[in-house]
Amino acid sequence: MAKASDVLIIGGGVIGLTTAYFLARHGVRVTVTEAGEFGRESSWAGAGIISPGHARRAQSPLGRLRALSASLFPQLSSELQEKTGVCNGYWICGGLELRRSADALEKQRIENLLRQEQGEGATCEVLEGDQLRQRQPGLDPDLPGAVYFPEMAQLRNPWHIRALVAGCYLYQVDMRPYTPVVDLVREGDRILGVWTPQERLVADKFVVCTGAWTDRLLQSLGLSLGIRPMRGQIALLRCATPFLRHIIMGGDEYLVPRPDGRVLVGSTVEDAGFDKRTTAEAIAHLLATAYRWVPALARAEVERCWAGLRPGNPDGKPLIGTVPGWRNLYIAAGHFRSGITLSPGTAQILSELILGMPLSIPIEAFSVERLTA
């Protein structure tokens, strides 16, 4: 049996790694177990879009969490690069939510989005006609307008994972890749440890950060939270020269330009179980959307395609906090398409909860009880 840690985190995606890093900075002895390679599931597969927010003006629980995360990313990114030498590609590039047609329903969608985002304190404005073409050359001339978010940012998911892993090692986190947890050891209302194929690991407190696999892990405790995998497919294009300045979005689809000329085209939302295959139909749909919005992308090279499994949940809000009925079990899961965006805020409030510190924002809206009552 390995030496006890203060906190054992089950799941080494972006949520688990960021939580481990934040706790270890406070001197907490942390172990992280991951069934495969760190961050190689949905954390690696996403596009790295970081939504903007305003901490003092946000109104909804999710808006407050998003704003908290947005406020933490600049310092976290610079700190990781300074301490580890790994740049995560953080870049405030701005974003455009397109009005995709002139019909009344699409106009109403954009008006609702603008009202919602302004209510959460996000900086945004409507651009139409020449204003839109000047802001982002190359858009299809038939697109009637867009909402512009100047503070929207992005990062490179694999780089960010690499930086977090390096940061965890720097703070002497006990990192255990390729170590799946196969069972929870419990006594009364406490978790005593976890079984892996190799050994039993023990700790004082345990955190579940297992994404789409959360219900599988917790079923031995009699819990079913409704977290399920939702497949998202992405295509990566390579352009001869970079020409897109901003993230371009329209409903579920998006284009994320990288400074090197690559463009991520995403993403589908598919209830396909644990199937991570890419499909011709879905990729064709994504590419057609890209060409429709930016006709010049029809000449880009298709470099590769992939899919990830996002943790969907019944009401669209993540689960953050304690697990009812267990004195020393915590959870951070169900972030769906916003794992990267919400990871620093989630890690901060979860660390505060574990350490008994005042919470940066209220977390009642993210409680497990709302899905088990």
LINZIKA-V923798 format. One record per residue. N is the residue number from 1. SS is DSSP state (2 for helix, 1 for strand, 0 for the rest). OMEGA is omega in degrees with one decimal (999 if undefined). Layout:
n:N ss:SS omega:OMEGA
n:N ss:SS omega:OMEGA
This chain:
n:1 ss:0 omega:-177.5
n:2 ss:0 omega:176.9
n:3 ss:0 omega:-176.3
n:4 ss:0 omega:170.9
n:5 ss:1 omega:171.3
n:6 ss:1 omega:-177.8
n:7 ss:1 omega:173.7
n:8 ss:1 omega:-178.9
n:9 ss:1 omega:179.1
n:10 ss:1 omega:-179.2
n:11 ss:0 omega:-176.3
n:12 ss:0 omega:168.9
n:13 ss:0 omega:-174.4
n:14 ss:2 omega:179.1
n:15 ss:2 omega:-179.9
n:16 ss:2 omega:-178.8
n:17 ss:2 omega:180.0
n:18 ss:2 omega:176.9
n:19 ss:2 omega:177.8
n:20 ss:2 omega:-179.4
n:21 ss:2 omega:-179.5
n:22 ss:2 omega:179.2
n:23 ss:2 omega:-177.8
n:24 ss:2 omega:176.3
n:25 ss:2 omega:177.6
n:26 ss:0 omega:178.8
n:27 ss:0 omega:179.4
n:28 ss:0 omega:175.1
n:29 ss:0 omega:-171.4
n:30 ss:1 omega:168.5
n:31 ss:1 omega:174.6
n:32 ss:1 omega:173.8
n:33 ss:1 omega:178.8
n:34 ss:0 omega:-176.4
n:35 ss:0 omega:179.7
n:36 ss:0 omega:175.9
n:37 ss:0 omega:-177.9
n:38 ss:0 omega:171.6
n:39 ss:0 omega:-174.2
n:40 ss:0 omega:176.7
n:41 ss:0 omega:-174.3
n:42 ss:2 omega:-179.9
n:43 ss:2 omega:179.5
n:44 ss:2 omega:-169.4
n:45 ss:2 omega:-173.9
n:46 ss:0 omega:-174.6
n:47 ss:0 omega:176.9
n:48 ss:0 omega:177.5
n:49 ss:1 omega:178.9
n:50 ss:1 omega:-176.5
n:51 ss:0 omega:-179.6
n:52 ss:0 omega:176.7
n:53 ss:0 omega:179.8
n:54 ss:0 omega:-170.3
n:55 ss:0 omega:-175.2
n:56 ss:0 omega:-175.5
n:57 ss:0 omega:-179.5
n:58 ss:0 omega:-174.5
n:59 ss:0 omega:-175.0
n:60 ss:0 omega:176.6
n:61 ss:2 omega:-179.8
n:62 ss:2 omega:176.4
n:63 ss:2 omega:177.7
n:64 ss:2 omega:179.0
n:65 ss:2 omega:178.1
n:66 ss:2 omega:179.9
n:67 ss:2 omega:177.2
n:68 ss:2 omega:179.6
n:69 ss:2 omega:-179.7
n:70 ss:2 omega:-179.8
n:71 ss:2 omega:-177.4
n:72 ss:2 omega:-172.5
n:73 ss:2 omega:-178.4
n:74 ss:2 omega:-179.6
n:75 ss:2 omega:179.3
n:76 ss:2 omega:-178.4
n:77 ss:2 omega:-179.9
n:78 ss:2 omega:179.0
n:79 ss:2 omega:179.1
n:80 ss:2 omega:179.9
n:81 ss:2 omega:-179.6
n:82 ss:2 omega:-174.8
n:83 ss:2 omega:-173.4
n:84 ss:2 omega:-175.5
n:85 ss:0 omega:-178.3
n:86 ss:0 omega:176.0
n:87 ss:0 omega:179.5
n:88 ss:0 omega:176.8
n:89 ss:0 omega:-180.0
n:90 ss:0 omega:-172.9
n:91 ss:1 omega:174.8
n:92 ss:1 omega:-172.9
n:93 ss:0 omega:-175.4
n:94 ss:0 omega:-178.6
n:95 ss:1 omega:178.9
n:96 ss:1 omega:170.2
n:97 ss:1 omega:-171.6
n:98 ss:1 omega:160.2
n:99 ss:1 omega:-165.1
n:100 ss:0 omega:178.4
n:101 ss:0 omega:-178.9
n:102 ss:0 omega:-175.2
n:103 ss:0 omega:-171.2
n:104 ss:2 omega:-179.0
n:105 ss:2 omega:179.1
n:106 ss:2 omega:175.8
n:107 ss:2 omega:179.2
n:108 ss:2 omega:178.2
n:109 ss:2 omega:-179.1
n:110 ss:2 omega:178.1
n:111 ss:2 omega:177.7
n:112 ss:2 omega:178.8
n:113 ss:2 omega:-179.7
n:114 ss:2 omega:179.6
n:115 ss:2 omega:-180.0
n:116 ss:2 omega:-176.6
n:117 ss:2 omega:176.3
n:118 ss:2 omega:176.5
n:119 ss:2 omega:177.9
n:120 ss:0 omega:176.5
n:121 ss:0 omega:179.6
n:122 ss:0 omega:174.4
n:123 ss:0 omega:-178.7
n:124 ss:0 omega:178.5
n:125 ss:1 omega:178.0
n:126 ss:1 omega:175.2
n:127 ss:1 omega:178.5
n:128 ss:1 omega:173.3
n:129 ss:2 omega:-176.5
n:130 ss:2 omega:177.8
n:131 ss:2 omega:-179.2
n:132 ss:2 omega:-179.4
n:133 ss:2 omega:178.3
n:134 ss:2 omega:179.6
n:135 ss:2 omega:179.0
n:136 ss:0 omega:175.2
n:137 ss:0 omega:176.0
n:138 ss:0 omega:177.6
n:139 ss:0 omega:176.8
n:140 ss:0 omega:-176.8
n:141 ss:0 omega:179.5
n:142 ss:0 omega:177.6
n:143 ss:0 omega:-171.9
n:144 ss:0 omega:-176.9
n:145 ss:1 omega:-179.8
n:146 ss:1 omega:168.3
n:147 ss:1 omega:-177.1
n:148 ss:1 omega:177.7
n:149 ss:1 omega:-175.0
n:150 ss:0 omega:-175.8
n:151 ss:0 omega:176.4
n:152 ss:0 omega:-175.5
n:153 ss:1 omega:176.7
n:154 ss:1 omega:169.2
n:155 ss:0 omega:178.9
n:156 ss:0 omega:-173.7
n:157 ss:2 omega:-179.8
n:158 ss:2 omega:178.4
n:159 ss:2 omega:-179.1
n:160 ss:2 omega:176.9
n:161 ss:2 omega:179.8
n:162 ss:2 omega:179.5
n:163 ss:2 omega:179.3
n:164 ss:2 omega:178.4
n:165 ss:2 omega:178.5
n:166 ss:2 omega:178.5
n:167 ss:2 omega:178.0
n:168 ss:2 omega:176.8
n:169 ss:2 omega:-179.8
n:170 ss:2 omega:179.8
n:171 ss:0 omega:171.7
n:172 ss:0 omega:170.3
n:173 ss:0 omega:177.0
n:174 ss:1 omega:-172.7
n:175 ss:1 omega:-174.8
n:176 ss:1 omega:173.7
n:177 ss:0 omega:-179.8
n:178 ss:0 omega:-179.1
n:179 ss:0 omega:179.9
n:180 ss:0 omega:172.7
n:181 ss:1 omega:-176.3
n:182 ss:1 omega:177.8
n:183 ss:1 omega:176.0
n:184 ss:1 omega:177.7
n:185 ss:1 omega:-174.0
n:186 ss:1 omega:176.5
n:187 ss:1 omega:-176.6
n:188 ss:0 omega:-179.5
n:189 ss:0 omega:-179.8
n:190 ss:1 omega:168.3
n:191 ss:1 omega:-178.6
n:192 ss:1 omega:-177.4
n:193 ss:1 omega:176.4
n:194 ss:1 omega:172.9
n:195 ss:1 omega:168.9
n:196 ss:1 omega:177.0
n:197 ss:0 omega:-176.4
n:198 ss:0 omega:-170.3
n:199 ss:0 omega:173.1
n:200 ss:1 omega:177.2
n:201 ss:1 omega:-178.0
n:202 ss:1 omega:179.2
n:203 ss:1 omega:175.9
n:204 ss:1 omega:-178.3
n:205 ss:1 omega:-175.3
n:206 ss:1 omega:-179.4
n:207 ss:1 omega:178.6
n:208 ss:1 omega:178.2
n:209 ss:0 omega:-169.1
n:210 ss:0 omega:171.0
n:211 ss:2 omega:-175.9
n:212 ss:2 omega:-178.6
n:213 ss:2 omega:-173.9
n:214 ss:2 omega:-178.4
n:215 ss:2 omega:177.7
n:216 ss:2 omega:-178.5
n:217 ss:2 omega:-172.2
n:218 ss:2 omega:-178.1
n:219 ss:2 omega:178.4
n:220 ss:2 omega:176.5
n:221 ss:2 omega:-179.2
n:222 ss:0 omega:-178.4
n:223 ss:0 omega:172.0
n:224 ss:0 omega:-172.6
n:225 ss:0 omega:-179.9
n:226 ss:0 omega:175.4
n:227 ss:0 omega:-176.0
n:228 ss:1 omega:-179.7
n:229 ss:1 omega:174.5
n:230 ss:1 omega:-174.9
n:231 ss:1 omega:173.7
n:232 ss:1 omega:179.5
n:233 ss:1 omega:-177.3
n:234 ss:1 omega:171.3
n:235 ss:1 omega:178.1
n:236 ss:1 omega:177.9
n:237 ss:1 omega:174.0
n:238 ss:1 omega:178.4
n:239 ss:0 omega:-179.2
n:240 ss:0 omega:176.7
n:241 ss:0 omega:177.4
n:242 ss:0 omega:177.1
n:243 ss:0 omega:176.0
n:244 ss:0 omega:-177.8
n:245 ss:0 omega:-167.0
n:246 ss:0 omega:166.4
n:247 ss:1 omega:-179.3
n:248 ss:1 omega:-175.1
n:249 ss:1 omega:174.6
n:250 ss:1 omega:-174.3
n:251 ss:0 omega:-179.1
n:252 ss:0 omega:-175.1
n:253 ss:1 omega:179.5
n:254 ss:1 omega:169.8
n:255 ss:1 omega:179.2
n:256 ss:1 omega:-179.0
n:257 ss:1 omega:174.1
n:258 ss:0 omega:-179.3
n:259 ss:0 omega:-177.8
n:260 ss:0 omega:178.4
n:261 ss:0 omega:175.3
n:262 ss:1 omega:177.8
n:263 ss:1 omega:173.2
n:264 ss:1 omega:178.3
n:265 ss:1 omega:-177.4
n:266 ss:1 omega:-24.9
n:267 ss:0 omega:176.8
n:268 ss:0 omega:172.0
n:269 ss:0 omega:-170.5
n:270 ss:1 omega:174.0
n:271 ss:0 omega:-172.6
n:272 ss:0 omega:-178.2
n:273 ss:0 omega:-178.2
n:274 ss:0 omega:179.3
n:275 ss:0 omega:-178.4
n:276 ss:0 omega:179.5
n:277 ss:0 omega:169.3
n:278 ss:0 omega:-177.6
n:279 ss:0 omega:-179.1
n:280 ss:2 omega:-177.9
n:281 ss:2 omega:-177.3
n:282 ss:2 omega:-179.6
n:283 ss:2 omega:177.1
n:284 ss:2 omega:178.0
n:285 ss:2 omega:-179.6
n:286 ss:2 omega:-179.4
n:287 ss:2 omega:177.8
n:288 ss:2 omega:176.5
n:289 ss:2 omega:179.6
n:290 ss:2 omega:-179.3
n:291 ss:2 omega:-179.1
n:292 ss:2 omega:-179.6
n:293 ss:2 omega:-176.5
n:294 ss:0 omega:-172.7
n:295 ss:2 omega:-178.2
n:296 ss:2 omega:179.5
n:297 ss:2 omega:176.4
n:298 ss:2 omega:-179.8
n:299 ss:2 omega:-178.9
n:300 ss:0 omega:175.2
n:301 ss:1 omega:171.7
n:302 ss:1 omega:-174.2
n:303 ss:1 omega:178.6
n:304 ss:1 omega:176.8
n:305 ss:1 omega:177.2
n:306 ss:1 omega:178.3
n:307 ss:1 omega:175.2
n:308 ss:1 omega:-179.1
n:309 ss:1 omega:180.0
n:310 ss:1 omega:-180.0
n:311 ss:1 omega:176.1
n:312 ss:1 omega:177.4
n:313 ss:0 omega:-169.7
n:314 ss:0 omega:-174.0
n:315 ss:0 omega:173.9
n:316 ss:0 omega:178.1
n:317 ss:0 omega:179.2
n:318 ss:0 omega:173.9
n:319 ss:1 omega:-178.8
n:320 ss:1 omega:176.9
n:321 ss:1 omega:-179.8
n:322 ss:1 omega:175.3
n:323 ss:0 omega:-175.0
n:324 ss:0 omega:179.4
n:325 ss:0 omega:-177.4
n:326 ss:0 omega:-172.0
n:327 ss:0 omega:-171.4
n:328 ss:0 omega:-179.6
n:329 ss:1 omega:-177.8
n:330 ss:1 omega:-178.5
n:331 ss:1 omega:168.3
n:332 ss:1 omega:-172.2
n:333 ss:1 omega:175.1
n:334 ss:0 omega:-177.7
n:335 ss:0 omega:176.0
n:336 ss:0 omega:-176.1
n:337 ss:0 omega:-171.0
n:338 ss:0 omega:-177.9
n:339 ss:2 omega:178.5
n:340 ss:2 omega:-177.6
n:341 ss:2 omega:-173.2
n:342 ss:2 omega:-171.4
n:343 ss:2 omega:-179.3
n:344 ss:2 omega:179.2
n:345 ss:2 omega:177.2
n:346 ss:2 omega:-179.0
n:347 ss:2 omega:-178.8
n:348 ss:2 omega:-176.4
n:349 ss:2 omega:176.8
n:350 ss:2 omega:176.2
n:351 ss:2 omega:178.0
n:352 ss:2 omega:179.9
n:353 ss:2 omega:-178.8
n:354 ss:2 omega:-177.1
n:355 ss:2 omega:-179.6
n:356 ss:0 omega:-179.6
n:357 ss:0 omega:173.8
n:358 ss:0 omega:-177.1
n:359 ss:0 omega:179.7
n:360 ss:0 omega:177.4
n:361 ss:0 omega:175.0
n:362 ss:0 omega:-177.9
n:363 ss:0 omega:-178.0
n:364 ss:2 omega:-177.8
n:365 ss:2 omega:-178.6
n:366 ss:2 omega:-173.9
n:367 ss:0 omega:175.4
n:368 ss:0 omega:-176.3
n:369 ss:2 omega:-177.3
n:370 ss:2 omega:-179.6
n:371 ss:2 omega:-178.8
n:372 ss:2 omega:-177.5
n:373 ss:0 omega:999
